[in-house]
Amino acid sequence: MISIAQLSSEPWGALQGGDRVRLYTLRNAHGMKVAISDLGATLVSWHAPDRAGRLGDILLGHDTPDEYVAATTYMGGLVGRWANRIADARFSLDGIEYTLDRNEGPNLLHGGTVGFHRQLWDVSEDNGALLMRLESPEGDAGFPGHVSVQVRYSLDDDGTLTIDYEAITDAPTPLNLTSHPYFNLTGHAGTDIRGHMLSIDADRFFEVDAALIPCNLAEVAGNAFDFRQSAPIGARLDWPHAQLAVAGGFDHCYVLRDAENAGVGQSTPQLREVARTYDPSSGRELTVSTDQRGLQFYSGNALNGNAGRGGVRYQRYAGLCLEAAGFPNEVNMPEQEQVIVRPGNTYRQITAYRVDVRKGV
């Protein structure tokens, strides 16, 4: 557990409407620091040492709060009420059909036009950790129920950033939260992530249609999507596969092993390591652990000169996302109840990102 002295805050500008935005920084004993904004509970930057001990920012991001509001990339944002897509922006629950905010063609993406990533969160300190709270009213983006969300960020001396989610509702509602950081372990202004090595503990993934809605469950064995053993991302991006052509790269949800023992209905979340990516040039390695059933791997396909921090322009594959959550469009799948929170129950999720350094080459 980090000490209270290692959490600090500072003003970070104002939004066009006048709302003040702050930046909060968690530090550990080894100089690592993670900056988080109350705008969108957003992971803004993460400075971590390379194998030579030099600090570098491994998150893609923007310079100002207004840039985060205007952007459509969700960089570092806390995504809700629904991570990823819901087909045709509609679902039925307990015999009632709900129509949601259509913000990506006919579909809902990442909570709608004014999702959690664009809202100001209430902040308090919790024994050196950062506690953020948000109230999502009945009808928010079309979803039923008033939902109270709490997210706790803590940074440990071993380089682990733990994101602990909880939420309750006063009416049955789907809920599927995630964090959306773009990682580049070389540094956010460095080369793209094609040289990163990646492993994902999954035997199956969801194929998608042209709108990136899951349409089929497929095996990873023998094709570009097989990351059960560590493999270079660039070589896999170059692999001829129809699904890579559909998405312009990787933008697919992996069904994590032991998925049947994970998810909303678990009273005691079971954290397990599910993915690892390594950058040979810096020596930095990112390990992802979660209690969730799905992991969305996104290779930054839609980046196309997006304005980044310090005048940087982020091009295609400039960063990768590993987003732990339920499955895209799961509210319209037979397993719908896995993502429904009912009054008296609590949504829980724990996801941890650990950054450390491999010694040697």
C-alpha positions in Angstrom: 0.0 0.0 0.0 1.4 3.4 -0.9 1.5 6.3 1.6 -0.8 9.3 1.6 2.1 11.6 0.8 2.4 9.9 -2.6 -0.9 11.2 -3.8 -0.9 14.9 -5.0 -3.2 17.0 -7.1 -3.1 20.2 -9.2 -5.4 22.3 -11.4 -5.6 21.2 -15.0 -7.6 23.9 -16.7 -11.3 24.4 -17.3 -13.9 23.1 -19.8 -15.7 25.5 -22.1 -18.7 25.6 -19.8 -16.4 26.8 -16.9 -16.1 23.5 -14.9 -12.7 23.2 -13.3 -10.7 20.1 -14.0 -7.9 18.6 -11.8 -5.1 16.2 -12.3 -4.2 13.7 -9.6 -0.8 12.0 -9.4 0.0 8.7 -7.7 3.7 7.9 -7.1 5.5 4.9 -5.8 8.8 4.5 -4.1 10.7 3.9 -7.4 9.8 7.1 -9.2 6.9 5.7 -11.2 4.0 8.1 -11.4 0.5 7.8 -12.9 -1.6 10.9 -13.6 -5.4 10.6 -13.5 -8.0 13.3 -14.2 -11.4 13.8 -12.6 -12.6 14.3 -16.2 -13.7 10.9 -17.2 -11.6 9.2 -14.4 -9.0 9.3 -17.2 -5.6 7.8 -17.1 -3.6 10.8 -18.6 0.0 9.7 -18.3 2.2 6.9 -16.8 5.9 7.6 -16.4 7.8 4.4 -16.0 11.6 3.6 -16.1 13.2 1.7 -19.0 16.0 -0.8 -18.6 18.5 2.1 -18.2 16.3 3.7 -15.5 15.1 6.5 -17.8 11.5 7.6 -17.2 9.2 7.7 -20.2 5.5 8.3 -20.6 4.0 5.0 -21.9 0.4 6.3 -22.4 -1.0 8.1 -25.4 -2.9 11.3 -24.4 -3.7 14.9 -24.9 -2.5 18.2 -23.4 -5.8 19.7 -22.2 -9.2 18.7 -20.9 -11.0 20.2 -23.9 -9.0 17.9 -26.2 -10.2 14.9 -24.3 -13.9 16.1 -24.6 -13.5 16.7 -28.3 -11.6 13.5 -29.1 -13.3 10.3 -30.3 -10.5 8.0 -29.3 -11.4 7.5 -25.6 -7.7 7.8 -24.6 -7.4 6.6 -21.0 -11.1 7.1 -20.3 -13.2 5.2 -17.9 -15.9 3.7 -20.2 -19.5 3.3 -19.2 -22.2 2.4 -18.9 -21.3 0.0 -21.6 -17.8 -0.8 -22.9 -17.6 -1.5 -26.6 -20.7 -1.8 -28.8 -24.4 -2.7 -28.6 -25.9 -3.6 -31.9 -28.6 -1.3 -33.2 -28.4 0.5 -29.9 -31.2 -1.5 -28.4 -31.8 -4.5 -26.1 -34.7 -6.1 -24.2 -34.7 -6.7 -20.5 -37.5 -8.4 -18.5 -39.9 -7.9 -21.4 -39.2 -4.2 -22.0 -37.3 -2.9 -25.0 -34.9 -0.1 -24.6 -33.5 2.2 -27.3 -30.1 3.7 -26.6 -27.9 6.6 -27.9 -26.7 5.9 -31.4 -23.2 7.4 -31.6 -21.6 5.1 -34.1 -23.9 4.7 -37.1 -26.9 2.7 -35.8 -25.0 1.3 -32.8 -24.0 2.4 -29.3 -20.3 2.6 -28.6 -18.6 3.1 -25.2 -21.6 4.5 -23.4 -22.9 6.9 -26.0 -22.2 10.5 -26.9 -21.8 11.7 -23.3 -20.4 8.5 -21.7 -18.6 8.3 -18.4 -15.3 9.3 -20.1 -16.7 12.8 -20.7 -18.2 13.4 -17.2 -16.7 15.0 -14.1 -16.2 12.6 -11.3 -16.2 13.3 -7.5 -12.8 12.6 -6.0 -11.6 11.7 -2.5 -8.4 10.2 -1.0 -8.5 6.7 0.4 -5.4 5.8 2.3 -3.1 6.9 -0.5 -5.3 5.7 -3.3 -7.6 7.7 -5.5 -11.4 7.2 -5.1 -13.7 8.5 -7.8 -17.5 8.4 -7.8 -20.1 9.1 -10.4 -23.9 9.1 -10.4 -25.5 8.0 -13.6 -29.2 8.9 -13.6 -32.2 6.9 -14.9 -32.3 7.2 -18.7 -28.6 8.1 -19.1 -27.9 7.3 -22.8 -31.2 5.4 -22.7 -30.3 2.9 -20.0 -32.7 2.0 -17.2 -32.0 2.5 -13.5 -30.0 5.1 -11.5 -26.5 3.7 -11.1 -23.9 4.8 -8.5 -20.4 4.0 -9.6 -17.2 4.0 -7.6 -13.7 3.4 -9.0 -10.5 3.1 -6.9 -7.0 3.6 -8.4 -4.0 2.5 -6.4 -0.3 2.3 -7.3 2.0 -0.2 -5.6 5.8 -0.2 -5.3 6.0 -3.2 -7.6 4.6 -1.1 -10.5 1.0 -2.4 -10.3 -1.8 0.0 -11.0 -5.0 -1.6 -9.6 -8.4 -0.4 -10.8 -11.2 -1.6 -8.5 -14.8 -1.0 -9.7 -18.0 -1.1 -7.8 -21.6 -0.1 -8.8 -25.1 -0.5 -7.5 -28.5 0.3 -9.2 -32.1 0.9 -8.2 -33.5 -1.0 -11.2 -32.3 -3.9 -13.4 -29.8 -2.6 -15.9 -26.9 -3.8 -18.1 -23.5 -2.7 -16.9 -20.1 -3.3 -18.5 -17.2 -1.0 -17.5 -13.6 -0.8 -18.6 -10.6 1.4 -18.7 -9.4 2.5 -22.2 -5.6 3.4 -22.0 -3.5 3.3 -25.1 -0.1 1.8 -24.3 3.2 2.3 -26.1 6.0 0.9 -24.0 8.6 2.6 -26.1 7.1 5.9 -25.1 4.0 7.7 -26.3 6.1 9.7 -28.9 8.1 6.7 -30.0 7.8 4.2 -32.7 4.6 2.3 -33.2 3.6 -0.9 -31.3 4.4 -3.3 -34.2 7.6 -4.4 -32.5 5.9 -5.2 -29.2 5.6 -8.9 -28.2 2.1 -9.9 -27.0 0.6 -12.9 -25.3 -3.1 -13.4 -24.4 -4.4 -16.4 -22.4 -7.4 -17.2 -24.7 -8.3 -20.1 -27.0 -11.2 -18.3 -28.7 -12.2 -14.8 -30.0 -15.2 -13.2 -31.4 -15.2 -12.5 -35.2 -16.9 -9.3 -36.1 -19.0 -8.0 -39.0 -18.4 -4.8 -40.9 -19.8 -2.7 -38.0 -17.4 -4.5 -35.6 -20.3 -6.3 -33.9 -19.5 -9.9 -32.8 -21.0 -12.4 -35.3 -19.2 -15.7 -34.6 -17.0 -17.4 -32.0 -13.8 -18.7 -33.5 -10.7 -20.6 -32.4 -7.4 -18.8 -32.4 -5.4 -21.9 -33.3 -3.4 -21.7 -36.5 -4.1 -18.1 -37.4 -3.1 -14.5 -36.8 -5.2 -14.3 -33.6 -3.2 -17.0 -31.7 -1.3 -15.2 -29.0 -1.2 -18.1 -26.6 2.5 -18.0 -27.0 4.2 -14.6 -27.2 4.4 -13.2 -30.7 5.3 -9.9 -32.4 2.3 -7.8 -33.1 3.6 -6.5 -36.4 4.1 -9.9 -38.0 0.5 -10.8 -37.0 -0.8 -7.6 -38.5 0.8 -8.6 -41.7 -0.8 -12.1 -41.7 -3.5 -12.5 -44.3 -6.7 -13.0 -42.5 -10.2 -11.7 -43.4 -10.9 -10.5 -39.9 -7.8 -8.2 -39.9 -9.1 -6.7 -43.2 -12.6 -6.1 -41.7 -11.3 -4.2 -38.7 -8.1 -2.7 -40.2 -6.1 -4.6 -37.7 -7.0 -6.1 -34.3 -10.2 -4.8 -32.7 -11.5 -8.1 -31.3 -12.7 -9.5 -28.0 -10.9 -12.6 -26.7 -12.7 -15.1 -24.5 -10.3 -15.5 -21.6 -9.6 -18.9 -20.2 -11.6 -19.7 -17.1 -14.3 -17.3 -18.3 -17.1 -19.3 -16.7 -15.7 -18.4 -13.3 -15.6 -14.7 -13.9 -18.0 -11.8 -14.4 -20.7 -9.8 -12.7 -22.2 -12.6 -10.7 -19.1 -13.5 -8.8 -19.2 -12.3 -5.2 -15.5 -12.8 -4.8 -13.6 -11.7 -7.9 -10.7 -13.9 -8.9 -7.8 -12.0 -10.3 -5.7 -13.9 -12.8 -3.0 -12.9 -15.3 -4.5 -12.8 -18.8 -2.1 -10.9 -21.0 1.5 -9.6 -21.3 3.2 -7.3 -23.8 6.9 -6.6 -24.0 8.9 -3.9 -25.8 12.4 -5.2 -26.6 13.8 -1.7 -27.3 13.0 -0.3 -23.8 12.8 -3.5 -21.8 9.4 -2.5 -20.4 6.9 -5.2 -19.9 3.1 -4.8 -19.2 1.2 -7.5 -17.4 -2.6 -7.4 -17.4 -4.6 -9.3 -14.6 -8.4 -9.2 -14.3 -11.4 -11.1 -13.0 -13.3 -10.4 -16.2 -14.3 -12.9 -19.0 -13.3 -10.8 -22.0 -10.3 -8.9 -23.2 -10.6 -6.5 -26.1 -7.3 -6.2 -28.0 -7.2 -3.0 -30.1 -4.1 -2.2 -32.2 -4.9 1.5 -32.7 -6.2 1.0 -36.3 -8.2 4.2 -36.5 -5.4 6.6 -35.4 -4.7 8.8 -38.3 -2.6 11.9 -37.3 -4.6 12.5 -34.1 -3.3 15.3 -31.9 -1.4 14.0 -29.0 0.6 15.4 -26.1 3.4 17.9 -26.8 2.6 18.3 -30.4 2.9 14.6 -31.3 0.6 13.3 -34.0 -0.5 9.7 -33.3 -0.5 7.6 -36.5 -1.9 4.1 -37.1 -0.7 1.5 -34.5 0.8 4.2 -32.3 -0.7 2.5 -29.2 -2.5 -0.7 -28.2 -5.4 -1.2 -25.8 -6.1 -4.3 -23.6 -9.6 -3.6 -22.2 -10.9 -6.1 -19.7 -14.7 -6.4 -19.6 -17.7 -8.5 -20.6 -18.3 -9.3 -24.2 -19.3 -6.7 -26.8 -23.1 -6.8 -27.5 -23.5 -9.4 -24.7 -26.7 -7.8 -23.6 -28.2 -9.2 -26.9 -26.7 -12.6 -26.4 -28.2 -15.7 -24.7 -25.7 -15.0 -21.8 -27.4 -11.6 -21.1 -27.9 -12.2 -17.4 -24.1 -12.2 -17.0 -24.1 -8.4 -17.6 -27.2 -7.5 -15.7 -27.0 -5.8 -12.3 -30.2 -6.0 -10.2 -31.1 -4.0 -7.1 -29.5 -5.6 -4.0 -26.5 -6.9 -6.1 -23.2 -5.1 -6.6 -21.2 -4.9 -9.8 -17.6 -5.6 -9.1 -14.5 -5.7 -11.3 -10.8 -5.7 -10.6 -8.2 -5.1 -13.3 -4.5 -4.5 -12.7 -1.8 -3.3 -15.0 1.8 -3.9 -13.9 4.7 -2.3 -15.6 8.2 -3.6 -14.9 11.5 -4.0 -16.7 13.2 -7.1 -18.1 16.9 -6.9 -17.4 19.3 -7.6 -20.3 18.3 -7.8 -24.0 
